[in-house]
Each structure stands twice: as C-alpha cells, then as structure tokens.
Amino acid sequence: MTTTTATATTTTVATATAVVTEKTGARTDEAAALITGARERIDALDDRIIGLIQERMAVSAVIQESRIASGGRRVSLNREMEVLAHFRDALGRPGTALAMTMLELCRGRI
C-alpha cells in the first residue's frame, strides 16, 4: 500500500469513526456500537408503548361512551385517582406526571 493510499484509508476510517462517535456521544467504536444497538431497542420499545397507549385510548373511549349513554359523567375522577396512585407507586413521583399525560390523551375524545 502506498503512503497516499494508507493516509486516505486512515482518514476514511477516522472520519467514519468520528461520525459514529459524534452521533452516539461515545468515544470508542465498541461503545458506539453498543449505544446504537441499545437505541434501536429503545425505538422498538417506544413503538410498542405508543401502540399500547393508542389501544388504551380506544378502550377508554368505549368506557366513556357507555358511561355517557347510561347518563353518567364522561370522566370518573375516583378511577383517575386510582390510576395516578398506581403509576406513582410503580414509578415514583414522575409516574404521576406520566399518568396525567396518559389520562389527558384518553379523555375528552368523545
């Protein structure tokens, strides 16, 4: 290999490494590969979570429709308090905020 070719190869590898590590924040190729794989798993988990929330929204709409059709209120505050407590107990204080967001998504669609 000539010096020019070796320099070009080294520059290409260094550039590729810089791009990978810059994107992940890692300082080594090994860490960048681990982070990339973990992020792919997180993206897949996020897709599943979104799907479950959408499913929950649909079930919540059925409950609301039934409650309203029977003369009840659109929202059951006692039930919402149970949900908030469940999330808080399972996830700590941030769980309450997460539950509030989820409840907001699930109510008022009718």
Phi, psi and chi 1 to 4 in degrees:
 res  aa     phi    psi   chi1   chi2   chi3   chi4
   1 MET       -  135.2 -174.9 -177.8  -51.8      -
   2 THR   -79.1  164.4   64.8      -      -      -
   3 THR   -61.5  -39.8  -57.2      -      -      -
   4 THR   -64.6  -43.6  -55.0      -      -      -
   5 THR   -66.4  -42.6  -55.0      -      -      -
   6 ALA   -62.7  -42.4      -      -      -      -
   7 THR   -64.9  -41.9  -57.5      -      -      -
   8 ALA   -65.0  -41.2      -      -      -      -
   9 THR   -65.1  -45.3  -58.2      -      -      -
  10 THR   -61.4  -41.6  -58.4      -      -      -
  11 THR   -64.8  -41.7  -58.3      -      -      -
  12 THR   -63.3  -46.5  -57.9      -      -      -
  13 VAL   -63.8  -43.3  169.7      -      -      -
  14 ALA   -63.5  -39.7      -      -      -      -
  15 THR   -66.0  -44.2  -58.1      -      -      -
  16 ALA   -62.2  -43.2      -      -      -      -
  17 THR   -63.2  -42.6  -60.2      -      -      -
  18 ALA   -62.1  -39.4      -      -      -      -
  19 VAL   -66.1  -46.5  169.0      -      -      -
  20 VAL   -63.7  -48.0  169.0      -      -      -
  21 THR   -71.6  -30.9   56.8      -      -      -
  22 GLU   -66.8  -41.0 -178.7  179.0  -45.5      -
  23 LYS   -66.7  -35.4 -175.7  175.0 -179.8 -179.5
  24 THR   -98.4  -19.4   63.1      -      -      -
  25 GLY    84.3    0.6      -      -      -      -
  26 ALA   -79.5  160.8      -      -      -      -
  27 ARG  -108.7   -3.6  -64.5 -170.3 -178.5 -112.8
  28 THR  -134.1  157.2   66.2      -      -      -
  29 ASP   -62.3  -37.8  -71.1  -20.1      -      -
  30 GLU   -63.3  -46.4 -177.0  178.1  -74.8      -
  31 ALA   -66.3  -38.7      -      -      -      -
  32 ALA   -62.6  -40.3      -      -      -      -
  33 ALA   -65.6  -42.6      -      -      -      -
  34 LEU   -61.8  -46.1 -179.8   76.6      -      -
  35 ILE   -63.3  -44.0  -69.3  167.5      -      -
  36 THR   -59.1  -45.9  -61.3      -      -      -
  37 GLY   -63.5  -42.7      -      -      -      -
  38 ALA   -65.6  -38.5      -      -      -      -
  39 ARG   -65.5  -36.6  -75.8 -177.9  176.8  170.5
  40 GLU   -62.9  -40.1  -71.8  170.9   -0.2      -
  41 ARG   -65.7  -42.4 -179.4  143.3 -172.2 -109.7
  42 ILE   -60.6  -43.1  -75.7  174.1      -      -
  43 ASP   -60.2  -40.5  -70.4  -15.4      -      -
  44 ALA   -66.5  -41.4      -      -      -      -
  45 LEU   -62.8  -42.9  -71.1  167.4      -      -
  46 ASP   -59.3  -41.5  -73.2  -12.6      -      -
  47 ASP   -61.5  -41.4  -71.8  -18.5      -      -
  48 ARG   -65.9  -42.0  -72.7  173.7   48.9 -160.3
  49 ILE   -61.9  -44.5  -68.8  166.4      -      -
  50 ILE   -60.4  -44.3  -69.8  166.6      -      -
  51 GLY   -60.9  -41.2      -      -      -      -
  52 LEU   -66.6  -39.0  -71.0  169.9      -      -
  53 ILE   -66.0  -40.9  -69.9  172.2      -      -
  54 GLN   -62.5  -39.1  -70.3  169.9  -27.7      -
  55 GLU   -64.6  -42.3 -177.3  178.2  -11.9      -
  56 ARG   -61.9  -39.5 -170.0 -171.6 -165.9  -71.7
  57 MET   -60.8  -41.3  -69.8  167.8   64.8      -
  58 ALA   -66.5  -43.5      -      -      -      -
  59 VAL   -65.2  -41.1  172.1      -      -      -
  60 SER   -60.7  -39.3 -177.3      -      -      -
  61 ALA   -62.8  -39.4      -      -      -      -
  62 VAL   -62.5  -45.1  168.7      -      -      -
  63 ILE   -61.8  -46.4  -68.1  168.4      -      -
  64 GLN   -62.1  -44.3  -71.0  176.2   46.7      -
  65 GLU   -59.8  -44.1  -71.5  171.0    3.1      -
  66 SER   -65.8  -43.6 -179.8      -      -      -
  67 ARG   -63.1  -45.5 -170.1 -177.0  -59.3  118.8
  68 ILE   -66.1  -42.4  -68.8  167.8      -      -
  69 ALA   -62.0  -28.0      -      -      -      -
  70 SER   -90.4    5.8   70.6      -      -      -
  71 GLY    93.5    5.5      -      -      -      -
  72 GLY   -87.1 -179.2      -      -      -      -
  73 ARG   -82.7  157.7  -60.3 -179.8   67.1  162.4
  74 ARG   -66.2  -37.1  179.1  176.0   55.7   89.4
  75 VAL  -119.9  138.4  174.5      -      -      -
  76 SER  -104.5  103.8  170.9      -      -      -
  77 LEU   -64.4  -35.5  -64.0  178.5      -      -
  78 ASN   -60.9  -43.8  -73.2  -23.1      -      -
  79 ARG   -64.8  -41.1  174.9   61.6 -179.1  151.6
  80 GLU   -62.9  -37.0  -72.5 -164.4   -2.8      -
  81 MET   -64.6  -36.6  -65.8  -56.2  -68.8      -
  82 GLU   -63.2  -43.9  -69.8  173.2    5.3      -
  83 VAL   -63.2  -44.9  171.4      -      -      -
  84 LEU   -59.6  -44.5  -68.7  169.9      -      -
  85 ALA   -64.9  -39.7      -      -      -      -
  86 HIS   -60.7  -46.8 -179.5   68.5      -      -
  87 PHE   -67.2  -40.5  -87.5   71.5      -      -
  88 ARG   -63.3  -44.0 -176.8 -170.3   63.2 -115.9
  89 ASP   -64.2  -37.3  -67.7  -13.7      -      -
  90 ALA   -80.5  -34.4      -      -      -      -
  91 LEU  -122.1    0.3  -58.1  172.2      -      -
  92 GLY    81.9 -171.5      -      -      -      -
  93 ARG   -53.4  -42.1 -170.7  175.6 -170.6  158.6
  94 PRO   -61.5  -23.0  -23.2   32.9      -      -
  95 GLY   -62.0  -32.7      -      -      -      -
  96 THR   -63.3  -44.4  -55.8      -      -      -
  97 ALA   -65.0  -39.7      -      -      -      -
  98 LEU   -62.7  -44.9  177.5   62.3      -      -
  99 ALA   -62.9  -40.3      -      -      -      -
 100 MET   -60.8  -43.2  -76.4  -62.1  -62.1      -
 101 THR   -63.2  -43.7  -60.1      -      -      -
 102 MET   -63.8  -44.3 -176.4 -174.6   62.9      -
 103 LEU   -62.5  -39.0  -70.5  169.7      -      -
 104 GLU   -61.4  -41.4 -177.2 -179.6  -20.7      -
 105 LEU   -63.9  -33.1  -74.9  167.2      -      -
 106 CYS   -89.5  -14.9  -68.4      -      -      -
 107 ARG  -105.5  158.1   71.9  169.5   86.7   99.0
 108 GLY    76.5   17.1      -      -      -      -
 109 ARG   -88.1   -6.4  -61.0  -72.8 -177.9  174.0
 110 ILE  -101.9      -  -60.1  170.8      -      -
